[in-house]
Amino acid sequence: MNTEQCVICKLGGYSEAQPEIISSYPHLTISPENSRELILKCLPIGSHVGDFILDKHDNHNLLSYVFKIEEHEFRDDLLSFSILLDKKLNTEVYKFTLKEFFSDLEKKRMLSELILKQYQKTIFDGFNLETDIEIENYKITLSEFFKNAKTELIKPKPKTKGSFF
């Protein structure tokens, strides 16, 4: 298992909005104090659209991607999609894949809070197993995103020949 947890946080576009956890998979059971700490790690103050935030949480890497969902009535909502990764994993591969995933959803006009919440388990499983997923009858090729990320970002170590003194 590569990912341990998946959390979606939101800062609503209305006045006096506070960041909040709107969904998690598997379900979070933490105290309000720890919840506040997690929210500030997933969606820190001063976050901007397109930011990646990497932090430590419970001996894991917490990787968050910040994006917006357009609102017609108020300002746009700011959301973060966070995954808790094993420390041994290359976070750059996950950054690349997250960016491609959200770009693909946005191109298809499928990036919404409702879709993310409804398909959170599917997304979690897809990232965990590095397999393709289907959202609203649209296939998202996560396996290809991961393959491209690994090809671009992970360079093979050169084989050394000869002797050392």
PyMOL commands that set and color helices and strands:
alter all, ss='L'
color gray80, all
select helices_A, chain A and resi 32-42+91-107+113-118+120-129+142-153
alter helices_A, ss='H'
color red, helices_A
select strands_A, chain A and resi 3-11+20-25+52-57+60-69+77-85+133-135+138-140
alter strands_A, ss='S'
color yellow, strands_A
deselect
rebuild
show_as cartoon
